Amino acid sequence: MKQAYADGKTITVDDGVLTVEQHADEGISVGGIKMNTDFPWFVDAFFVLVLVALVYIGKKFIDRKFEKNNA
């Protein structure tokens, strides 16, 4: 069950000039690409690692194809 979170909270104390701001979690950002799946940050990070692994495996596959064609 998902919990409802407020978009942000602000606490201001005038005499001591104390301001505390809390903003909602917006997921992770890698290379200017933001990813928000409404899961905790470590699940988002896992998705990014899986995507990087797929790109790496795809690159290795393509490199082997070109190596066979040039040999």
C-alpha positions as CSV (number, residue, x, y, z in Angstrom):
1,M,0.0,0.0,0.0
2,K,1.4,3.4,-1.0
3,Q,1.5,6.2,1.5
4,A,0.4,9.7,0.6
5,Y,3.1,12.3,1.1
6,A,2.8,16.0,0.9
7,D,4.6,17.8,-1.9
8,G,6.6,19.8,0.6
9,K,6.7,21.2,4.1
10,T,8.0,24.5,5.4
11,I,8.6,25.4,9.0
12,T,9.4,29.1,9.7
13,V,10.3,30.6,13.1
14,D,10.5,34.4,12.9
15,D,12.4,35.3,16.1
16,G,15.3,32.9,15.5
17,V,15.0,33.2,11.7
18,L,15.0,29.4,11.3
19,T,13.6,28.0,8.1
20,V,13.3,24.3,7.3
21,E,12.1,23.1,4.0
22,Q,11.3,19.6,2.9
23,H,10.4,18.6,-0.6
24,A,9.0,15.5,-2.1
25,D,11.3,12.8,-3.4
26,E,11.7,13.3,-7.2
27,G,13.5,10.1,-7.9
28,I,17.1,10.0,-9.3
29,S,18.8,12.0,-12.0
30,V,21.6,10.6,-14.1
31,G,23.2,12.6,-16.9
32,G,20.3,15.1,-16.9
33,I,17.7,12.3,-17.2
34,K,15.2,12.2,-14.3
35,M,13.6,8.9,-13.4
36,N,10.7,8.7,-11.0
37,T,8.9,5.3,-10.6
38,D,7.2,6.1,-7.3
39,F,9.5,3.4,-5.7
40,P,12.3,4.1,-3.2
41,W,15.5,5.6,-4.6
42,F,17.3,2.3,-4.5
43,V,14.8,0.6,-6.8
44,D,15.2,3.5,-9.3
45,A,19.0,3.1,-9.0
46,F,18.6,-0.7,-9.7
47,F,16.6,0.1,-12.9
48,V,19.4,2.4,-14.0
49,L,22.0,-0.3,-13.4
50,V,20.0,-2.8,-15.3
51,L,19.8,-0.4,-18.3
52,V,23.5,0.3,-18.2
53,A,24.2,-3.5,-18.1
54,L,21.9,-4.0,-21.1
55,V,23.7,-1.3,-23.1
56,Y,27.1,-2.9,-22.2
57,I,25.9,-6.3,-23.3
58,G,24.5,-4.9,-26.5
59,K,27.8,-3.1,-27.2
60,K,29.8,-6.4,-26.7
61,F,27.4,-8.2,-29.0
62,I,27.8,-5.6,-31.8
63,D,31.6,-5.6,-31.3
64,R,31.8,-9.4,-31.7
65,K,29.6,-9.2,-34.9
66,F,32.0,-6.6,-36.4
67,E,35.1,-8.6,-35.3
68,K,33.8,-11.7,-37.1
69,N,33.0,-9.7,-40.3
70,N,36.5,-8.1,-40.4
71,A,38.4,-11.4,-39.7
